């Protein structure tokens, strides 16, 4: 099966442990109930962005091979990324991408596919 048929792919995972310093890109990270392990802003939604964004331009956690419009179409859907389930809750003000709250903790890694879970709005 092709990657396109399997769904969008995580191309970068990033955390930002120290305020004012560059983020760290990781091969994988644990998504816990309140955000990514090791991220200083752990008590906020997980930030997902699409193609063209980098940890140097956007302090997001998950970078996917999607456009910003495709990410926006996921609003109010629950998605699986790696072992975690995320509810796409809102668009940030003044930033690209979407915010998600953790519906189910789990591990996410570069190369994992995003899939929309059954029961999400059509």
C-alpha positions in Angstrom: 0.0 0.0 0.0 1.3 3.5 -0.8 2.0 6.1 1.9 -0.8 8.3 0.5 -3.3 5.4 0.9 -2.1 5.0 4.5 -2.6 8.6 5.4 -0.4 11.7 6.0 3.0 11.1 7.6 4.8 12.7 10.6 8.0 14.2 9.2 9.3 15.9 12.4 8.6 15.6 16.2 9.8 18.5 18.3 9.8 19.6 21.9 10.9 22.9 23.4 12.3 22.2 26.9 13.8 25.7 27.7 12.1 29.0 27.1 13.9 31.2 24.6 16.1 28.3 23.3 15.8 26.3 20.1 13.7 23.2 20.1 14.9 19.7 19.9 13.8 17.4 17.1 13.4 13.8 18.1 12.9 10.5 16.3 10.0 9.7 18.7 8.3 11.1 21.8 5.7 10.1 24.3 2.4 12.0 24.2 1.1 12.1 27.7 -2.3 13.3 29.0 -1.1 17.0 29.1 1.2 17.1 26.1 4.6 15.8 24.9 7.0 14.5 27.5 9.9 16.9 27.9 8.1 19.9 26.4 8.1 22.8 28.9 4.7 23.9 27.6 3.3 20.5 28.5 0.1 21.9 29.9 -1.2 23.1 26.6 -2.6 21.4 23.5 -0.3 19.5 21.1 0.4 21.8 18.1 0.3 20.2 14.6 1.5 22.0 11.5 1.9 21.1 7.8 4.3 21.2 5.0 6.6 24.2 4.8 6.9 24.7 8.5 10.0 23.9 10.5 10.9 23.9 14.2 12.9 27.1 13.4 9.8 28.9 12.1 7.0 27.5 14.2 7.2 26.1 17.7 4.9 23.2 16.9 5.2 19.6 18.1 4.2 17.5 15.2 5.0 18.4 11.6 3.0 16.5 8.9 3.1 16.3 5.1 -0.3 18.1 4.8 -1.2 21.6 3.8 -2.6 24.0 6.4 -6.0 23.7 4.7 -5.9 19.9 5.0 -5.1 20.3 8.7 -7.9 22.7 9.2 -10.3 20.1 7.7 -9.5 17.9 10.6 -11.1 20.2 13.1 -13.4 18.4 15.5 -12.1 15.0 14.4 -10.2 12.5 16.5 -7.1 11.2 14.8 -4.6 8.5 15.6 -0.9 9.4 15.2 1.4 6.5 16.2 -0.1 5.0 19.4 -1.7 8.3 20.6 -5.2 9.6 19.8 -5.7 13.4 19.5 -8.9 15.4 19.2 -8.3 18.3 16.8 -9.8 21.1 18.8 -9.0 24.5 17.3 -6.8 26.7 15.1 -4.3 28.8 17.0 -4.5 32.6 16.7 -1.7 34.0 14.6 0.0 30.7 13.9 -0.4 28.0 11.3 -1.7 24.6 12.0 -4.1 23.2 14.6 -4.2 22.5 18.3 -5.2 19.1 19.6 -6.0 17.7 23.1 -4.8 14.3 24.0 -7.7 11.7 23.9 -5.3 8.8 24.5 -1.7 8.8 25.5 0.9 7.0 23.4 4.1 7.2 21.5 4.5 9.0 18.2 7.5 8.8 15.9 8.7 10.2 12.6 7.2 8.1 9.8 3.9 7.4 11.7 0.7 7.9 9.8 -2.2 10.0 10.8 -5.6 8.4 10.4 -9.1 9.7 11.2 -10.8 7.5 13.8 -14.3 6.1 13.3 -17.0 8.2 15.0 -15.5 11.5 14.0 -17.8 13.9 12.2 -18.0 13.4 8.4 
